[in-house]
Amino acid sequence: MTIGEQIRNLVERNRFNRLIEGLYDAIGTVPAYRRTVMRRVHRRIEYVRRQRSYGLMIELSSVCNARCVFCPHPTMEREKRIMDDDLFELIVSRIIDEKIRPALIDLFNVGEPLTDRSLFQRIRRLKAAFPSAKVAMTTNFALATPGIIDELLASGLDSIQISLNAASRDSHREIMGLDYDKTVRNIEMLLERRKATKSPLYVKLSFVVCEQNRSQTRDFMQTWKNKVDCVWFQRAIGWGGAVDIRSPFTGSPYPCNDLFERIVILSNGEFALCCQDYRGLIRSNVRDMPILAAFQSKPFEKIREVHLKGDISSLQMCRHCFGVYSYGTNWLLRNAPAHTEF
């Protein structure tokens, strides 16, 4: 893991330690620090717009086999579907025609990518169309088979994030409703096949920290830190009030970089406000308008203005999200163009 990833994990795992929380809160309220961050914010926004170097999140599937306690999917009213071929090709065409230069294309939002039977064909299509972009996906990996693993490694996928979220089978079952032993076997098979084929695939194992698993973070780290490329801890979020996270985020909010740098398109073609907008609040569809016209439209710009003015706590969608409680590190510790890490 990189130094940045290690620091981030330390913060995420110990976020409820009062000393660490107080230290970050104190730094975040220093006027000189906030001015430094905000200068960086405006420079990054201008750079990304000028270069059209946006990150993309394309939800190929909103169907999921898991029932995660920290996810709104089980009660989501939006239609659960696989993105159809015509819509996928339209998105690819729009990206090309609008000269968008994606640094990263993430094939995930709310749903399980492995439910999409065209997944690997679509990965190859994206890699051919955008050779400079990294293509990634997040999965619970419970549906993996030897054949799927071989296809995955041959597809050209750059990075995979496997959401495991537990260090024991009982906890995994309680949190995700899935078979822990089967998923672990799938992960081990992926690592073995990656080594055998000398694949450059980057493997990240993630753990969403919630009430049910907070005591297991140390065991999880010890089990996996020498097996995968990155162990990734992330606090549970409220999804705009859809999920009760019990321990809400506190501190000094800063503008969310994803709101300015990443374009999210749902499986029905609707634009989402961000990766946490599982409903599709914008009500604009890529079938009806160009991507950048939608992304720079009034509904988006109005919310961005609220972020830049510092009134973030007034937004139900944003007030309990990790994106605004990173104390500006999202902007300071990453180089443009946008990436999903940190």
C-alpha positions as CSV (number, residue, x, y, z in Angstrom):
1,M,0.0,0.0,0.0
2,T,1.1,3.6,-0.6
3,I,1.8,5.9,2.3
4,G,-1.3,7.8,1.5
5,E,-3.4,4.7,1.7
6,Q,-1.8,3.7,5.0
7,I,-2.5,7.2,6.5
8,R,-6.1,7.1,5.3
9,N,-6.7,3.6,6.8
10,L,-5.3,4.8,10.1
11,V,-7.8,7.7,10.1
12,E,-10.8,5.5,9.0
13,R,-10.1,2.7,11.5
14,N,-9.7,5.2,14.4
15,R,-12.1,7.8,13.4
16,F,-14.0,7.3,16.6
17,N,-10.9,7.9,18.7
18,R,-11.6,11.3,20.3
19,L,-7.9,12.3,20.2
20,I,-7.5,11.7,16.5
21,E,-10.9,13.2,15.7
22,G,-10.1,16.3,17.8
23,L,-6.8,16.8,16.1
24,Y,-8.3,16.7,12.6
25,D,-11.1,19.0,13.7
26,A,-8.6,21.5,15.0
27,I,-6.6,21.5,11.8
28,G,-9.7,21.8,9.7
29,T,-10.8,24.9,11.4
30,V,-7.5,26.8,11.0
31,P,-8.2,29.8,8.6
32,A,-4.9,29.6,6.9
33,Y,-5.3,25.9,6.2
34,R,-8.8,26.4,4.8
35,R,-7.6,29.1,2.5
36,T,-4.9,26.8,1.3
37,V,-7.4,24.1,0.5
38,M,-9.8,26.4,-1.2
39,R,-7.1,27.8,-3.5
40,R,-6.3,24.2,-4.5
41,V,-10.1,23.6,-5.0
42,H,-10.5,26.4,-7.5
43,R,-7.3,25.4,-9.4
44,R,-8.4,21.8,-9.7
45,I,-11.9,22.7,-10.8
46,E,-10.6,24.9,-13.5
47,Y,-8.0,22.3,-14.6
48,V,-10.5,19.5,-14.9
49,R,-13.1,21.6,-16.8
50,R,-10.4,22.9,-19.2
51,Q,-8.9,19.5,-19.9
52,R,-12.3,17.7,-19.7
53,S,-10.4,15.2,-17.6
54,Y,-13.4,13.9,-15.6
55,G,-13.6,10.6,-13.8
56,L,-16.6,8.4,-14.9
57,M,-18.7,6.0,-12.9
58,I,-21.0,3.9,-15.2
59,E,-23.4,1.7,-13.3
60,L,-23.7,-1.4,-15.6
61,S,-25.9,-3.2,-13.2
62,S,-28.2,-2.1,-10.4
63,V,-29.0,-5.7,-9.6
64,C,-27.3,-7.1,-6.5
65,N,-27.1,-10.5,-4.8
66,A,-26.1,-9.1,-1.4
67,R,-28.2,-7.5,1.4
68,C,-25.6,-5.2,3.0
69,V,-26.8,-3.4,6.2
70,F,-24.9,-0.2,5.2
71,C,-26.4,0.0,1.7
72,P,-29.8,1.4,0.5
73,H,-30.1,-1.2,-2.3
74,P,-32.6,-3.6,-0.5
75,T,-35.1,-0.8,-0.2
76,M,-34.2,1.1,-3.4
77,E,-37.3,2.0,-5.4
78,R,-35.4,2.7,-8.7
79,E,-35.8,-0.2,-11.2
80,K,-33.1,-2.8,-10.7
81,R,-31.7,-3.6,-14.2
82,I,-28.7,-4.4,-16.4
83,M,-27.8,-1.5,-18.7
84,D,-28.8,-2.4,-22.2
85,D,-26.4,-2.5,-25.1
86,D,-27.8,0.5,-26.9
87,L,-27.5,2.7,-23.8
88,F,-23.9,1.6,-23.2
89,E,-22.8,2.3,-26.7
90,L,-24.5,5.7,-26.6
91,I,-22.5,6.6,-23.5
92,V,-19.3,5.5,-25.2
93,S,-20.1,7.5,-28.2
94,R,-21.0,10.6,-26.2
95,I,-17.7,10.4,-24.3
96,I,-15.8,10.3,-27.6
97,D,-17.8,13.0,-29.4
98,E,-17.6,15.4,-26.4
99,K,-13.8,14.8,-26.2
100,I,-14.0,13.8,-22.5
101,R,-10.6,12.4,-21.4
102,P,-11.4,10.0,-18.5
103,A,-8.6,9.2,-16.2
104,L,-10.7,6.5,-14.5
105,I,-13.8,4.6,-15.5
106,D,-15.4,2.9,-12.6
107,L,-18.0,0.2,-13.5
108,F,-20.0,0.4,-10.3
109,N,-22.5,2.4,-8.2
110,V,-25.3,0.5,-6.5
111,G,-25.4,-3.1,-7.8
112,E,-23.1,-6.1,-8.5
113,P,-21.2,-5.9,-11.8
114,L,-20.8,-9.6,-12.0
115,T,-24.6,-9.9,-12.7
116,D,-23.9,-8.3,-16.1
117,R,-23.2,-11.1,-18.6
118,S,-21.7,-8.5,-21.0
119,L,-19.3,-7.2,-18.4
120,F,-16.0,-8.4,-19.8
121,Q,-17.0,-7.5,-23.4
122,R,-17.8,-4.0,-22.1
123,I,-14.5,-3.7,-20.3
124,R,-12.6,-4.6,-23.5
125,R,-14.7,-2.1,-25.4
126,L,-13.8,0.7,-23.0
127,K,-10.1,-0.2,-22.9
128,A,-10.1,-0.1,-26.7
129,A,-11.9,3.2,-26.9
130,F,-10.0,4.9,-24.1
131,P,-6.6,3.4,-23.9
132,S,-5.2,6.0,-21.4
133,A,-8.0,5.4,-18.9
134,K,-7.9,3.0,-16.0
135,V,-11.0,0.8,-15.8
136,A,-12.0,-0.4,-12.4
137,M,-14.9,-2.1,-10.6
138,T,-16.2,-2.9,-7.1
139,T,-17.7,-6.3,-6.4
140,N,-18.7,-8.5,-3.5
141,F,-17.1,-11.4,-5.6
142,A,-19.6,-14.0,-4.3
143,L,-20.7,-14.8,-7.9
144,A,-17.2,-15.5,-9.2
145,T,-16.3,-18.8,-10.7
146,P,-13.1,-20.2,-12.2
147,G,-14.3,-19.2,-15.7
148,I,-15.3,-15.7,-14.5
149,I,-11.9,-15.2,-12.9
150,D,-10.1,-16.2,-16.1
151,E,-12.3,-13.8,-18.1
152,L,-11.7,-11.0,-15.7
153,L,-7.9,-11.4,-15.8
154,A,-8.0,-11.5,-19.6
155,S,-10.4,-8.5,-20.0
156,G,-7.8,-5.8,-19.4
157,L,-9.4,-4.6,-16.2
158,D,-6.9,-2.5,-14.3
159,S,-8.3,-2.6,-10.8
160,I,-10.8,-4.6,-8.7
161,Q,-12.1,-3.6,-5.3
162,I,-13.6,-6.6,-3.5
163,S,-16.0,-5.6,-0.7
164,L,-15.6,-8.2,2.1
165,N,-16.4,-6.2,5.2
166,A,-15.8,-8.8,7.8
167,A,-13.2,-11.1,9.4
168,S,-15.5,-14.0,10.2
169,R,-18.2,-16.0,8.4
170,D,-20.9,-15.1,11.0
171,S,-20.2,-11.3,10.7
172,H,-20.1,-11.5,6.9
173,R,-23.4,-13.3,6.9
174,E,-25.0,-10.7,9.2
175,I,-23.6,-7.7,7.3
176,M,-23.9,-8.9,3.7
177,G,-26.1,-12.0,3.7
178,L,-23.5,-13.9,1.7
179,D,-21.3,-17.0,2.1
180,Y,-17.9,-15.9,3.6
181,D,-16.0,-19.1,2.9
182,K,-17.1,-19.1,-0.8
183,T,-16.0,-15.5,-1.2
184,V,-12.7,-16.1,0.4
185,R,-12.0,-19.1,-1.8
186,N,-12.9,-16.9,-4.8
187,I,-10.4,-14.2,-3.7
188,E,-7.7,-16.8,-3.1
189,M,-8.3,-18.3,-6.5
190,L,-8.1,-14.8,-8.1
191,L,-4.8,-14.2,-6.4
192,E,-3.4,-17.5,-7.5
193,R,-4.5,-17.1,-11.1
194,R,-3.2,-13.5,-11.2
195,K,0.2,-14.8,-10.1
196,A,0.2,-17.7,-12.6
197,T,-0.8,-15.4,-15.5
198,K,1.4,-12.5,-14.4
199,S,-1.6,-10.2,-14.7
200,P,-1.0,-6.6,-13.6
201,L,-4.5,-6.4,-12.1
202,Y,-4.5,-4.3,-8.9
203,V,-6.5,-6.1,-6.1
204,K,-8.0,-4.0,-3.3
205,L,-9.9,-5.5,-0.4
206,S,-12.4,-3.2,1.2
207,F,-14.0,-3.0,4.6
208,V,-16.9,-0.7,5.4
209,V,-16.7,0.1,9.1
210,C,-20.0,-0.1,10.8
211,E,-21.4,-1.0,14.2
212,Q,-21.4,-4.7,13.4
213,N,-17.8,-5.1,12.5
214,R,-15.8,-2.2,14.1
215,S,-14.0,-4.6,16.5
216,Q,-12.7,-6.7,13.6
217,T,-10.6,-4.1,11.7
218,R,-7.3,-5.3,13.2
219,D,-7.9,-9.0,12.4
220,F,-9.0,-8.0,8.9
221,M,-5.8,-6.1,8.3
222,Q,-3.6,-8.8,9.7
223,T,-5.3,-11.5,7.6
224,W,-5.1,-9.7,4.3
225,K,-2.3,-7.0,4.3
226,N,0.3,-9.3,2.8
227,K,-2.0,-11.0,0.3
228,V,-3.6,-8.2,-1.6
229,D,-2.2,-4.9,-3.0
230,C,-4.3,-2.7,-0.7
231,V,-6.6,-3.1,2.3
232,W,-9.1,-0.3,2.2
233,F,-11.2,0.9,5.2
234,Q,-14.1,3.2,4.8
235,R,-16.7,4.5,7.3
236,A,-20.3,3.7,6.6
237,I,-22.3,6.7,5.2
238,G,-25.9,7.7,5.5
239,W,-26.8,7.7,1.8
240,G,-28.8,10.9,2.2
241,G,-30.7,9.6,5.2
242,A,-31.6,6.2,3.7
243,V,-29.3,4.3,6.1
244,D,-29.0,4.8,9.8
245,I,-25.2,4.9,10.4
246,R,-25.7,5.7,14.2
247,S,-22.3,7.5,14.4
248,P,-22.8,10.5,12.0
249,F,-19.8,12.4,10.6
250,T,-18.8,15.5,12.5
251,G,-16.2,18.2,12.0
252,S,-15.5,20.9,9.5
253,P,-16.9,20.1,6.1
254,Y,-15.1,20.9,2.9
255,P,-16.3,20.8,-0.7
256,C,-16.6,17.2,-2.1
257,N,-14.2,16.8,-5.1
258,D,-16.3,14.1,-6.7
259,L,-19.1,16.6,-7.1
260,F,-16.9,18.6,-9.4
261,E,-14.7,15.8,-11.0
262,R,-16.7,12.6,-11.5
263,I,-19.7,12.0,-13.7
264,V,-22.0,9.2,-12.6
265,I,-24.5,7.6,-15.0
266,L,-27.0,5.0,-13.7
267,S,-28.1,1.8,-15.3
268,N,-31.2,3.5,-16.7
269,G,-29.2,6.3,-18.3
270,E,-30.0,8.9,-15.6
271,F,-27.3,11.2,-14.3
272,A,-26.7,10.9,-10.5
273,L,-25.5,13.8,-8.4
274,C,-22.6,11.7,-7.1
275,C,-21.7,8.1,-6.2
276,Q,-24.0,8.3,-3.2
277,D,-27.0,9.4,-5.2
278,Y,-28.6,6.0,-5.6
279,R,-32.0,7.5,-6.5
280,G,-31.0,9.7,-9.4
281,L,-32.0,13.1,-8.0
282,I,-31.0,15.1,-11.1
283,R,-33.7,13.7,-13.4
284,S,-31.7,14.1,-16.6
285,N,-30.9,11.3,-18.9
286,V,-27.9,10.7,-21.2
287,R,-30.4,9.5,-23.9
288,D,-31.8,13.1,-24.0
289,M,-28.7,15.4,-23.7
290,P,-24.9,15.4,-23.9
291,I,-23.0,14.4,-20.9
292,L,-21.2,17.7,-20.3
293,A,-24.4,19.7,-20.8
294,A,-26.0,17.7,-18.1
295,F,-23.0,17.8,-15.8
296,Q,-22.8,21.6,-16.1
297,S,-26.5,22.2,-15.8
298,K,-28.2,24.3,-13.2
299,P,-29.1,21.4,-10.8
300,F,-25.5,20.4,-10.5
301,E,-24.1,24.0,-10.4
302,K,-26.6,25.0,-7.6
303,I,-25.3,22.3,-5.3
304,R,-21.7,23.0,-6.2
305,E,-22.2,26.6,-5.2
306,V,-23.5,25.5,-1.8
307,H,-20.4,23.4,-1.3
308,L,-18.1,26.3,-2.3
309,K,-19.9,28.7,0.1
310,G,-19.5,26.2,3.0
311,D,-23.2,25.6,3.6
312,I,-22.8,21.8,3.1
313,S,-24.7,20.9,6.3
314,S,-27.9,22.3,4.7
315,L,-27.8,19.5,2.1
316,Q,-29.5,16.3,3.2
317,M,-27.6,14.3,0.6
318,C,-24.2,15.5,1.7
319,R,-24.3,16.2,5.4
320,H,-23.4,12.7,6.5
321,C,-21.0,11.7,3.7
322,F,-17.3,11.0,3.9
323,G,-16.7,13.1,0.8
324,V,-17.0,16.3,2.8
325,Y,-15.3,15.2,6.0
326,S,-11.8,14.5,4.7
327,Y,-10.6,17.9,5.8
328,G,-9.6,18.9,2.3
329,T,-7.1,16.0,1.8
330,N,-9.2,15.0,-1.3
331,W,-7.9,18.1,-2.9
332,L,-4.4,18.4,-1.4
333,L,-3.0,14.9,-1.7
334,R,-4.0,14.0,-5.2
335,N,-2.9,15.4,-8.5
336,A,-5.3,16.3,-11.2
337,P,-6.9,14.7,-13.1
338,A,-9.4,13.1,-10.7
339,H,-9.1,9.7,-9.3
340,T,-11.3,7.7,-6.9
341,E,-8.8,7.1,-4.2
342,F,-8.6,9.3,-1.1
